[in-house]
Amino acid sequence: MSKLLTKSEILYFQRVCAVCGYYSGGLDGKWTTDLDEAERQIEQQRIDLANQIGQFDPRSEKTSRP
């Protein structure tokens, strides 16, 4: 994933993961295996929540485009 993101975008994601408690590595804008694991854990949490409380209907989430 890091090849698609800029250093500042990776830094932002590191901060989000750290605040969520999934990442304790350096806030340096470098993608690491620890960040891979944090991403995996966040995705698993999303799946668990969707299974527990359901998901939005995709039709209601669709945005109109001019």
All heavy atoms as a GROMACS GRO file, in nm:
protein
  531
    1MET      N    1   0.080  -0.119   0.000
    1MET     CA    2   0.000   0.000   0.000
    1MET      C    3   0.085   0.126   0.000
    1MET      O    4   0.045   0.227  -0.053
    1MET     CB    5  -0.092  -0.001   0.121
    1MET     CG    6  -0.180   0.120   0.130
    1MET     SD    7  -0.303   0.096   0.254
    1MET     CE    8  -0.393   0.243   0.237
    2SER      N    9   0.201   0.122   0.058
    2SER     CA   10   0.282   0.243   0.073
    2SER      C   11   0.322   0.305  -0.060
    2SER      O   12   0.348   0.424  -0.067
    2SER     CB   13   0.406   0.213   0.156
    2SER     OG   14   0.489   0.123   0.088
    3LYS      N   15   0.328   0.228  -0.166
    3LYS     CA   16   0.368   0.283  -0.295
    3LYS      C   17   0.263   0.379  -0.350
    3LYS      O   18   0.293   0.459  -0.436
    3LYS     CB   19   0.394   0.170  -0.394
    3LYS     CG   20   0.514   0.086  -0.357
    3LYS     CD   21   0.536  -0.026  -0.453
    3LYS     CE   22   0.653  -0.109  -0.406
    3LYS     NZ   23   0.669  -0.231  -0.479
    4LEU      N   24   0.142   0.372  -0.299
    4LEU     CA   25   0.036   0.458  -0.347
    4LEU      C   26   0.020   0.584  -0.263
    4LEU      O   27  -0.054   0.673  -0.300
    4LEU     CB   28  -0.097   0.381  -0.344
    4LEU     CG   29  -0.101   0.249  -0.422
    4LEU    CD1   30  -0.234   0.180  -0.400
    4LEU    CD2   31  -0.078   0.274  -0.570
    5LEU      N   32   0.086   0.591  -0.150
    5LEU     CA   33   0.069   0.702  -0.057
    5LEU      C   34   0.194   0.789  -0.048
    5LEU      O   35   0.304   0.740  -0.057
    5LEU     CB   36   0.037   0.648   0.083
    5LEU     CG   37  -0.087   0.562   0.096
    5LEU    CD1   38  -0.099   0.507   0.237
    5LEU    CD2   39  -0.211   0.638   0.057
    6THR      N   40   0.170   0.917  -0.024
    6THR     CA   41   0.283   1.008  -0.001
    6THR      C   42   0.329   0.993   0.144
    6THR      O   43   0.260   0.935   0.228
    6THR     CB   44   0.240   1.154  -0.025
    6THR    OG1   45   0.143   1.190   0.075
    6THR    CG2   46   0.183   1.174  -0.164
    7LYS      N   47   0.443   1.051   0.173
    7LYS     CA   48   0.497   1.046   0.308
    7LYS      C   49   0.400   1.109   0.407
    7LYS      O   50   0.377   1.056   0.516
    7LYS     CB   51   0.632   1.117   0.313
    7LYS     CG   52   0.698   1.110   0.447
    7LYS     CD   53   0.838   1.172   0.444
    7LYS     CE   54   0.903   1.159   0.581
    7LYS     NZ   55   1.041   1.205   0.582
    8SER      N   56   0.339   1.221   0.371
    8SER     CA   57   0.245   1.287   0.462
    8SER      C   58   0.118   1.204   0.481
    8SER      O   59   0.061   1.203   0.590
    8SER     CB   60   0.211   1.428   0.414
    8SER     OG   61   0.146   1.425   0.290
    9GLU      N   62   0.075   1.132   0.380
    9GLU     CA   63  -0.042   1.044   0.393
    9GLU      C   64  -0.011   0.926   0.485
    9GLU      O   65  -0.095   0.886   0.566
    9GLU     CB   66  -0.088   0.995   0.256
    9GLU     CG   67  -0.148   1.105   0.171
    9GLU     CD   68  -0.168   1.066   0.026
    9GLU    OE1   69  -0.091   0.981  -0.027
    9GLU    OE2   70  -0.259   1.121  -0.036
   10ILE      N   71   0.108   0.871   0.472
   10ILE     CA   72   0.149   0.761   0.560
   10ILE      C   73   0.158   0.811   0.703
   10ILE      O   74   0.112   0.743   0.796
   10ILE     CB   75   0.283   0.700   0.513
   10ILE    CG1   76   0.266   0.632   0.377
   10ILE    CG2   77   0.335   0.600   0.616
   10ILE    CD1   78   0.395   0.590   0.311
   11LEU      N   79   0.213   0.928   0.723
   11LEU     CA   80   0.223   0.986   0.857
   11LEU      C   81   0.083   1.004   0.917
   11LEU      O   82   0.060   0.972   1.034
   11LEU     CB   83   0.296   1.120   0.852
   11LEU     CG   84   0.312   1.194   0.984
   11LEU    CD1   85   0.385   1.109   1.087
   11LEU    CD2   86   0.385   1.325   0.961
   12TYR      N   87  -0.011   1.051   0.839
   12TYR     CA   88  -0.149   1.066   0.886
   12TYR      C   89  -0.204   0.930   0.928
   12TYR      O   90  -0.264   0.916   1.035
   12TYR     CB   91  -0.236   1.128   0.777
   12TYR     CG   92  -0.380   1.141   0.816
   12TYR    CD1   93  -0.423   1.249   0.892
   12TYR    CD2   94  -0.473   1.046   0.778
   12TYR    CE1   95  -0.556   1.262   0.930
   12TYR    CE2   96  -0.605   1.056   0.817
   12TYR     CZ   97  -0.647   1.165   0.892
   12TYR     OH   98  -0.778   1.176   0.929
   13PHE      N   99  -0.183   0.828   0.846
   13PHE     CA  100  -0.233   0.694   0.878
   13PHE      C  101  -0.165   0.639   1.003
   13PHE      O  102  -0.228   0.575   1.086
   13PHE     CB  103  -0.213   0.601   0.758
   13PHE     CG  104  -0.280   0.468   0.774
   13PHE    CD1  105  -0.418   0.458   0.788
   13PHE    CD2  106  -0.206   0.351   0.775
   13PHE    CE1  107  -0.481   0.336   0.802
   13PHE    CE2  108  -0.267   0.228   0.790
   13PHE     CZ  109  -0.405   0.221   0.803
   14GLN      N  110  -0.035   0.665   1.018
   14GLN     CA  111   0.034   0.624   1.140
   14GLN      C  112  -0.031   0.686   1.263
   14GLN      O  113  -0.050   0.620   1.364
   14GLN     CB  114   0.183   0.664   1.134
   14GLN     CG  115   0.265   0.581   1.041
   14GLN     CD  116   0.407   0.636   1.026
   14GLN    OE1  117   0.432   0.757   1.032
   14GLN    NE2  118   0.501   0.545   1.003
   15ARG      N  119  -0.064   0.814   1.253
   15ARG     CA  120  -0.128   0.882   1.367
   15ARG      C  121  -0.265   0.822   1.397
   15ARG      O  122  -0.299   0.801   1.514
   15ARG     CB  123  -0.140   1.031   1.337
   15ARG     CG  124  -0.008   1.103   1.341
   15ARG     CD  125  -0.026   1.251   1.312
   15ARG     NE  126   0.101   1.320   1.324
   15ARG     CZ  127   0.140   1.416   1.243
   15ARG    NH1  128   0.063   1.456   1.143
   15ARG    NH2  129   0.256   1.476   1.262
   16VAL      N  130  -0.344   0.797   1.295
   16VAL     CA  131  -0.476   0.737   1.315
   16VAL      C  132  -0.461   0.601   1.382
   16VAL      O  133  -0.531   0.570   1.479
   16VAL     CB  134  -0.553   0.725   1.182
   16VAL    CG1  135  -0.678   0.640   1.197
   16VAL    CG2  136  -0.587   0.863   1.127
   17CYS      N  137  -0.372   0.519   1.330
   17CYS     CA  138  -0.350   0.386   1.387
   17CYS      C  139  -0.301   0.394   1.532
   17CYS      O  140  -0.342   0.314   1.616
   17CYS     CB  141  -0.252   0.306   1.302
   17CYS     SG  142  -0.317   0.262   1.140
   18ALA      N  143  -0.216   0.490   1.561
   18ALA     CA  144  -0.164   0.508   1.696
   18ALA      C  145  -0.277   0.548   1.792
   18ALA      O  146  -0.288   0.493   1.902
   18ALA     CB  147  -0.053   0.611   1.698
   19VAL      N  148  -0.361   0.641   1.750
   19VAL     CA  149  -0.472   0.686   1.834
   19VAL      C  150  -0.570   0.571   1.859
   19VAL      O  151  -0.626   0.560   1.968
   19VAL     CB  152  -0.544   0.806   1.768
   19VAL    CG1  153  -0.677   0.835   1.834
   19VAL    CG2  154  -0.455   0.928   1.770
   20CYS      N  155  -0.586   0.485   1.761
   20CYS     CA  156  -0.677   0.370   1.776
   20CYS      C  157  -0.614   0.257   1.858
   20CYS      O  158  -0.682   0.160   1.890
   20CYS     CB  159  -0.716   0.316   1.638
   20CYS     SG  160  -0.820   0.430   1.544
   21GLY      N  161  -0.485   0.270   1.888
   21GLY     CA  162  -0.417   0.170   1.969
   21GLY      C  163  -0.361   0.052   1.892
   21GLY      O  164  -0.323  -0.049   1.951
   22TYR      N  165  -0.352   0.066   1.760
   22TYR     CA  166  -0.302  -0.043   1.677
   22TYR      C  167  -0.157  -0.026   1.633
   22TYR      O  168  -0.100  -0.115   1.572
   22TYR     CB  169  -0.388  -0.059   1.552
   22TYR     CG  170  -0.529  -0.100   1.583
   22TYR    CD1  171  -0.637  -0.025   1.540
   22TYR    CD2  172  -0.555  -0.216   1.655
   22TYR    CE1  173  -0.766  -0.063   1.567
   22TYR    CE2  174  -0.685  -0.255   1.682
   22TYR     CZ  175  -0.789  -0.178   1.638
   22TYR     OH  176  -0.918  -0.215   1.666
   23TYR      N  177  -0.098   0.088   1.660
   23TYR     CA  178   0.038   0.116   1.612
   23TYR      C  179   0.115   0.192   1.718
   23TYR      O  180   0.066   0.292   1.772
   23TYR     CB  181   0.029   0.199   1.484
   23TYR     CG  182   0.162   0.236   1.423
   23TYR    CD1  183   0.240   0.140   1.360
   23TYR    CD2  184   0.210   0.366   1.428
   23TYR    CE1  185   0.363   0.174   1.303
   23TYR    CE2  186   0.332   0.401   1.372
   23TYR     CZ  187   0.407   0.303   1.310
   23TYR     OH  188   0.528   0.337   1.254
   24SER      N  189   0.234   0.143   1.748
   24SER     CA  190   0.319   0.212   1.847
   24SER      C  191   0.457   0.244   1.790
   24SER      O  192   0.547   0.281   1.864
   24SER     CB  193   0.333   0.125   1.973
   24SER     OG  194   0.392   0.001   1.941
   25GLY      N  195   0.470   0.231   1.658
   25GLY     CA  196   0.597   0.261   1.594
   25GLY      C  197   0.619   0.410   1.579
   25GLY      O  198   0.540   0.493   1.628
   26GLY      N  199   0.726   0.444   1.510
   26GLY     CA  200   0.761   0.584   1.491
   26GLY      C  201   0.664   0.657   1.399
   26GLY      O  202   0.608   0.598   1.307
   27LEU      N  203   0.645   0.784   1.426
   27LEU     CA  204   0.564   0.870   1.340
   27LEU      C  205   0.659   0.940   1.244
   27LEU      O  206   0.698   1.055   1.264
   27LEU     CB  207   0.484   0.970   1.424
   27LEU     CG  208   0.387   0.908   1.524
   27LEU    CD1  209   0.320   1.017   1.607
   27LEU    CD2  210   0.284   0.823   1.455
   28ASP      N  211   0.697   0.866   1.139
   28ASP     CA  212   0.801   0.914   1.049
   28ASP      C  213   0.763   0.912   0.901
   28ASP      O  214   0.843   0.945   0.816
   28ASP     CB  215   0.928   0.830   1.069
   28ASP     CG  216   0.903   0.681   1.050
   28ASP    OD1  217   0.793   0.642   1.005
   28ASP    OD2  218   0.994   0.603   1.082
   29GLY      N  219   0.640   0.873   0.871
   29GLY     CA  220   0.597   0.871   0.732
   29GLY      C  221   0.653   0.755   0.652
   29GLY      O  222   0.646   0.757   0.529
   30LYS      N  223   0.705   0.654   0.719
   30LYS     CA  224   0.760   0.536   0.650
   30LYS      C  225   0.671   0.415   0.677
   30LYS      O  226   0.636   0.387   0.791
   30LYS     CB  227   0.901   0.507   0.698
   30LYS     CG  228   0.999   0.616   0.664
   30LYS     CD  229   1.137   0.585   0.717
   30LYS     CE  230   1.231   0.700   0.689
   30LYS     NZ  231   1.363   0.679   0.748
   31TRP      N  232   0.636   0.345   0.569
   31TRP     CA  233   0.552   0.227   0.582
   31TRP      C  234   0.637   0.110   0.632
   31TRP      O  235   0.746   0.086   0.580
   31TRP     CB  236   0.488   0.192   0.448
   31TRP     CG  237   0.372   0.100   0.467
   31TRP    CD1  238   0.375  -0.036   0.477
   31TRP    CD2  239   0.236   0.138   0.482
   31TRP    NE1  240   0.249  -0.085   0.497
   31TRP    CE2  241   0.161   0.020   0.501
   31TRP    CE3  242   0.170   0.260   0.482
   31TRP    CZ2  243   0.023   0.020   0.517
   31TRP    CZ3  244   0.033   0.259   0.498
   31TRP    CH2  245  -0.038   0.141   0.515
   32THR      N  246   0.587   0.040   0.734
   32THR     CA  247   0.660  -0.073   0.790
   32THR      C  248   0.566  -0.193   0.805
   32THR      O  249   0.446  -0.180   0.786
   32THR     CB  250   0.714  -0.038   0.931
   32THR    OG1  251   0.602  -0.016   1.018
   32THR    CG2  252   0.804   0.084   0.928
   33THR      N  253   0.624  -0.306   0.842
   33THR     CA  254   0.541  -0.424   0.867
   33THR      C  255   0.449  -0.402   0.986
   33THR      O  256   0.340  -0.457   0.991
   33THR     CB  257   0.627  -0.550   0.889
   33THR    OG1  258   0.719  -0.526   0.996
   33THR    CG2  259   0.704  -0.587   0.764
   34ASP      N  260   0.492  -0.320   1.083
   34ASP     CA  261   0.404  -0.286   1.196
   34ASP      C  262   0.281  -0.210   1.148
   34ASP      O  263   0.170  -0.229   1.199
   34ASP     CB  264   0.478  -0.202   1.299
   34ASP     CG  265   0.582  -0.280   1.377
   34ASP    OD1  266   0.574  -0.405   1.380
   34ASP    OD2  267   0.672  -0.217   1.436
   35LEU      N  268   0.299  -0.124   1.049
   35LEU     CA  269   0.186  -0.050   0.994
   35LEU      C  270   0.097  -0.143   0.912
   35LEU      O  271  -0.025  -0.128   0.913
   35LEU     CB  272   0.235   0.068   0.911
   35LEU     CG  273   0.138   0.183   0.891
   35LEU    CD1  274   0.081   0.234   1.023
   35LEU    CD2  275   0.205   0.295   0.815
   36ASP      N  276   0.157  -0.240   0.844
   36ASP     CA  277   0.077  -0.343   0.776
   36ASP      C  278  -0.015  -0.413   0.875
   36ASP      O  279  -0.133  -0.435   0.848
   36ASP     CB  280   0.167  -0.449   0.710
   36ASP     CG  281   0.225  -0.407   0.577
   36ASP    OD1  282   0.161  -0.327   0.507
   36ASP    OD2  283   0.333  -0.456   0.543
   37GLU      N  284   0.040  -0.450   0.989
   37GLU     CA  285  -0.037  -0.519   1.092
   37GLU      C  286  -0.146  -0.429   1.148
   37GLU      O  287  -0.259  -0.474   1.170
   37GLU     CB  288   0.055  -0.568   1.205
   37GLU     CG  289  -0.017  -0.637   1.318
   37GLU     CD  290  -0.095  -0.761   1.278
   37GLU    OE1  291  -0.070  -0.820   1.171
   37GLU    OE2  292  -0.185  -0.800   1.355
   38ALA      N  293  -0.116  -0.303   1.170
   38ALA     CA  294  -0.217  -0.208   1.219
   38ALA      C  295  -0.331  -0.196   1.118
   38ALA      O  296  -0.449  -0.196   1.155
   38ALA     CB  297  -0.154  -0.073   1.244
   39GLU      N  298  -0.297  -0.190   0.991
   39GLU     CA  299  -0.399  -0.182   0.885
   39GLU      C  300  -0.486  -0.307   0.887
   39GLU      O  301  -0.609  -0.299   0.875
   39GLU     CB  302  -0.332  -0.165   0.750
   39GLU     CG  303  -0.430  -0.154   0.634
   39GLU     CD  304  -0.362  -0.142   0.500
   39GLU    OE1  305  -0.257  -0.206   0.479
   39GLU    OE2  306  -0.415  -0.068   0.417
   40ARG      N  307  -0.425  -0.422   0.904
   40ARG     CA  308  -0.499  -0.548   0.910
   40ARG      C  309  -0.596  -0.548   1.028
   40ARG      O  310  -0.712  -0.588   1.017
   40ARG     CB  311  -0.404  -0.667   0.919
   40ARG     CG  312  -0.475  -0.802   0.908
   40ARG     CD  313  -0.390  -0.917   0.960
   40ARG     NE  314  -0.365  -0.908   1.103
   40ARG     CZ  315  -0.457  -0.931   1.199
   40ARG    NH1  316  -0.580  -0.961   1.168
   40ARG    NH2  317  -0.424  -0.923   1.327
   41GLN      N  318  -0.549  -0.500   1.143
   41GLN     CA  319  -0.633  -0.497   1.263
   41GLN      C  320  -0.751  -0.401   1.248
   41GLN      O  321  -0.863  -0.432   1.292
   41GLN     CB  322  -0.550  -0.459   1.386
   41GLN     CG  323  -0.454  -0.568   1.427
   41GLN     CD  324  -0.368  -0.526   1.545
   41GLN    OE1  325  -0.378  -0.416   1.597
   41GLN    NE2  326  -0.281  -0.617   1.588
   42ILE      N  327  -0.728  -0.287   1.186
   42ILE     CA  328  -0.837  -0.192   1.163
   42ILE      C  329  -0.940  -0.253   1.068
   42ILE      O  330  -1.061  -0.241   1.089
   42ILE     CB  331  -0.783  -0.058   1.110
   42ILE    CG1  332  -0.718   0.019   1.224
   42ILE    CG2  333  -0.894   0.026   1.046
   42ILE    CD1  334  -0.653   0.148   1.184
   43GLU      N  335  -0.894  -0.319   0.965
   43GLU     CA  336  -0.987  -0.384   0.871
   43GLU      C  337  -1.066  -0.493   0.942
   43GLU      O  338  -1.187  -0.507   0.920
   43GLU     CB  339  -0.911  -0.440   0.752
   43GLU     CG  340  -0.997  -0.520   0.655
   43GLU     CD  341  -1.109  -0.439   0.588
   43GLU    OE1  342  -1.112  -0.316   0.599
   43GLU    OE2  343  -1.195  -0.503   0.526
   44GLN      N  344  -1.001  -0.569   1.029
   44GLN     CA  345  -1.072  -0.674   1.103
   44GLN      C  346  -1.176  -0.613   1.195
   44GLN      O  347  -1.286  -0.666   1.209
   44GLN     CB  348  -0.974  -0.760   1.183
   44GLN     CG  349  -1.041  -0.880   1.249
   44GLN     CD  350  -1.108  -0.973   1.149
   44GLN    OE1  351  -1.045  -1.017   1.054
   44GLN    NE2  352  -1.235  -1.001   1.169
   45GLN      N  353  -1.143  -0.501   1.257
   45GLN     CA  354  -1.241  -0.433   1.342
   45GLN      C  355  -1.361  -0.387   1.260
   45GLN      O  356  -1.475  -0.398   1.304
   45GLN     CB  357  -1.177  -0.313   1.412
   45GLN     CG  358  -1.275  -0.242   1.505
   45GLN     CD  359  -1.216  -0.122   1.573
   45GLN    OE1  360  -1.124  -0.059   1.522
   45GLN    NE2  361  -1.269  -0.088   1.689
   46ARG      N  362  -1.336  -0.337   1.140
   46ARG     CA  363  -1.446  -0.295   1.051
   46ARG      C  364  -1.536  -0.413   1.019
   46ARG      O  365  -1.659  -0.403   1.027
   46ARG     CB  366  -1.391  -0.235   0.921
   46ARG     CG  367  -1.501  -0.181   0.830
   46ARG     CD  368  -1.454  -0.165   0.688
   46ARG     NE  369  -1.420  -0.288   0.621
   46ARG     CZ  370  -1.509  -0.376   0.571
   46ARG    NH1  371  -1.638  -0.354   0.582
   46ARG    NH2  372  -1.469  -0.485   0.511
   47ILE      N  373  -1.477  -0.526   0.987
   47ILE     CA  374  -1.554  -0.646   0.955
   47ILE      C  375  -1.635  -0.692   1.076
   47ILE      O  376  -1.754  -0.724   1.065
   47ILE     CB  377  -1.460  -0.758   0.906
   47ILE    CG1  378  -1.402  -0.722   0.768
   47ILE    CG2  379  -1.533  -0.893   0.901
   47ILE    CD1  380  -1.286  -0.809   0.725
   48ASP      N  381  -1.571  -0.693   1.193
   48ASP     CA  382  -1.640  -0.735   1.316
   48ASP      C  383  -1.759  -0.645   1.346
   48ASP      O  384  -1.867  -0.693   1.382
   48ASP     CB  385  -1.543  -0.738   1.434
   48ASP     CG  386  -1.436  -0.845   1.422
   48ASP    OD1  387  -1.450  -0.936   1.337
   48ASP    OD2  388  -1.336  -0.837   1.496
   49LEU      N  389  -1.740  -0.513   1.333
   49LEU     CA  390  -1.849  -0.420   1.358
   49LEU      C  391  -1.962  -0.438   1.256
   49LEU      O  392  -2.080  -0.434   1.293
   49LEU     CB  393  -1.799  -0.276   1.355
   49LEU     CG  394  -1.723  -0.230   1.478
   49LEU    CD1  395  -1.658  -0.095   1.452
   49LEU    CD2  396  -1.816  -0.223   1.598
   50ALA      N  397  -1.927  -0.457   1.131
   50ALA     CA  398  -2.029  -0.478   1.028
   50ALA      C  399  -2.110  -0.604   1.057
   50ALA      O  400  -2.232  -0.606   1.040
   50ALA     CB  401  -1.964  -0.487   0.890
   51ASN      N  402  -2.043  -0.709   1.102
   51ASN     CA  403  -2.113  -0.833   1.135
   51ASN      C  404  -2.201  -0.816   1.259
   51ASN      O  405  -2.306  -0.878   1.269
   51ASN     CB  406  -2.014  -0.947   1.156
   51ASN     CG  407  -1.949  -0.992   1.028
   51ASN    OD1  408  -2.004  -0.975   0.920
   51ASN    ND2  409  -1.831  -1.049   1.039
   52GLN      N  410  -2.156  -0.733   1.350
   52GLN     CA  411  -2.228  -0.714   1.476
   52GLN      C  412  -2.350  -0.622   1.459
   52GLN      O  413  -2.458  -0.653   1.510
   52GLN     CB  414  -2.134  -0.657   1.580
   52GLN     CG  415  -2.195  -0.638   1.716
   52GLN     CD  416  -2.096  -0.580   1.816
   52GLN    OE1  417  -1.988  -0.535   1.780
   52GLN    NE2  418  -2.133  -0.580   1.941
   53ILE      N  419  -2.331  -0.509   1.391
   53ILE     CA  420  -2.439  -0.411   1.385
   53ILE      C  421  -2.495  -0.389   1.245
   53ILE      O  422  -2.589  -0.313   1.228
   53ILE     CB  423  -2.394  -0.276   1.445
   53ILE    CG1  424  -2.279  -0.217   1.366
   53ILE    CG2  425  -2.359  -0.291   1.592
   53ILE    CD1  426  -2.236  -0.078   1.411
   54GLY      N  427  -2.438  -0.452   1.146
   54GLY     CA  428  -2.486  -0.437   1.009
   54GLY      C  429  -2.413  -0.329   0.932
   54GLY      O  430  -2.326  -0.261   0.986
   55GLN      N  431  -2.452  -0.317   0.807
   55GLN     CA  432  -2.389  -0.219   0.719
   55GLN      C  433  -2.495  -0.128   0.661
   55GLN      O  434  -2.613  -0.163   0.657
   55GLN     CB  435  -2.317  -0.291   0.604
   55GLN     CG  436  -2.205  -0.381   0.651
   55GLN     CD  437  -2.132  -0.444   0.534
   55GLN    OE1  438  -2.096  -0.375   0.440
   55GLN    NE2  439  -2.110  -0.573   0.541
   56PHE      N  440  -2.452  -0.012   0.615
   56PHE     CA  441  -2.543   0.078   0.545
   56PHE      C  442  -2.580   0.016   0.411
   56PHE      O  443  -2.501  -0.054   0.349
   56PHE     CB  444  -2.477   0.214   0.520
   56PHE     CG  445  -2.461   0.296   0.644
   56PHE    CD1  446  -2.336   0.312   0.702
   56PHE    CD2  447  -2.570   0.357   0.703
   56PHE    CE1  448  -2.320   0.389   0.815
   56PHE    CE2  449  -2.555   0.434   0.817
   56PHE     CZ  450  -2.429   0.450   0.874
   57ASP      N  451  -2.698   0.047   0.366
   57ASP     CA  452  -2.740   0.007   0.232
   57ASP      C  453  -2.659   0.089   0.133
   57ASP      O  454  -2.658   0.213   0.140
   57ASP     CB  455  -2.889   0.035   0.216
   57ASP     CG  456  -2.944  -0.015   0.084
   57ASP    OD1  457  -2.873  -0.008  -0.019
   57ASP    OD2  458  -3.060  -0.060   0.084
   58PRO      N  459  -2.589   0.025   0.042
   58PRO     CA  460  -2.504   0.099  -0.054
   58PRO      C  461  -2.582   0.204  -0.133
   58PRO      O  462  -2.527   0.306  -0.172
   58PRO     CB  463  -2.448  -0.009  -0.146
   58PRO     CG  464  -2.467  -0.137  -0.074
   58PRO     CD  465  -2.581  -0.118   0.021
   59ARG      N  466  -2.711   0.180  -0.154
   59ARG     CA  467  -2.790   0.278  -0.230
   59ARG      C  468  -2.803   0.410  -0.153
   59ARG      O  469  -2.804   0.516  -0.213
   59ARG     CB  470  -2.930   0.222  -0.260
   59ARG     CG  471  -2.924   0.102  -0.356
   59ARG     CD  472  -3.059   0.038  -0.366
   59ARG     NE  473  -3.095  -0.016  -0.233
   59ARG     CZ  474  -3.209  -0.075  -0.205
   59ARG    NH1  475  -3.302  -0.087  -0.297
   59ARG    NH2  476  -3.232  -0.122  -0.085
   60SER      N  477  -2.810   0.402  -0.020
   60SER     CA  478  -2.823   0.525   0.058
   60SER      C  479  -2.689   0.596   0.074
   60SER      O  480  -2.685   0.714   0.108
   60SER     CB  481  -2.882   0.496   0.196
   60SER     OG  482  -2.793   0.418   0.273
   61GLU      N  483  -2.580   0.528   0.050
   61GLU     CA  484  -2.447   0.586   0.064
   61GLU      C  485  -2.396   0.646  -0.067
   61GLU      O  486  -2.294   0.712  -0.071
   61GLU     CB  487  -2.347   0.481   0.112
   61GLU     CG  488  -2.376   0.434   0.253
   61GLU     CD  489  -2.364   0.546   0.354
   61GLU    OE1  490  -2.253   0.598   0.372
   61GLU    OE2  491  -2.466   0.583   0.413
   62LYS      N  492  -2.468   0.620  -0.176
   62LYS     CA  493  -2.426   0.668  -0.306
   62LYS      C  494  -2.439   0.821  -0.310
   62LYS      O  495  -2.542   0.876  -0.270
   62LYS     CB  496  -2.511   0.606  -0.415
   62LYS     CG  497  -2.464   0.635  -0.554
   62LYS     CD  498  -2.546   0.560  -0.655
   62LYS     CE  499  -2.491   0.584  -0.794
   62LYS     NZ  500  -2.563   0.510  -0.894
   63THR      N  501  -2.335   0.886  -0.354
   63THR     CA  502  -2.339   1.031  -0.366
   63THR      C  503  -2.380   1.069  -0.507
   63THR      O  504  -2.346   1.001  -0.603
   63THR     CB  505  -2.203   1.094  -0.332
   63THR    OG1  506  -2.106   1.042  -0.424
   63THR    CG2  507  -2.162   1.065  -0.191
   64SER      N  508  -2.451   1.178  -0.517
   64SER     CA  509  -2.488   1.226  -0.650
   64SER      C  510  -2.370   1.301  -0.709
   64SER      O  511  -2.296   1.369  -0.639
   64SER     CB  512  -2.610   1.317  -0.642
   64SER     OG  513  -2.583   1.428  -0.562
   65ARG      N  514  -2.351   1.286  -0.834
   65ARG     CA  515  -2.241   1.353  -0.903
   65ARG      C  516  -2.297   1.441  -1.012
   65ARG      O  517  -2.383   1.400  -1.086
   65ARG     CB  518  -2.145   1.250  -0.962
   65ARG     CG  519  -2.083   1.166  -0.852
   65ARG     CD  520  -1.992   1.061  -0.910
   65ARG     NE  521  -1.960   0.965  -0.807
   65ARG     CZ  522  -1.842   0.950  -0.753
   65ARG    NH1  523  -1.742   1.022  -0.796
   65ARG    NH2  524  -1.821   0.860  -0.661
   66PRO      N  525  -2.246   1.562  -1.020
   66PRO     CA  526  -2.299   1.655  -1.122
   66PRO      C  527  -2.270   1.610  -1.262
   66PRO      O  528  -2.186   1.535  -1.294
   66PRO     CB  529  -2.228   1.787  -1.092
   66PRO     CG  530  -2.124   1.760  -0.989
   66PRO     CD  531  -2.143   1.621  -0.940
   0.00000   0.00000   0.00000
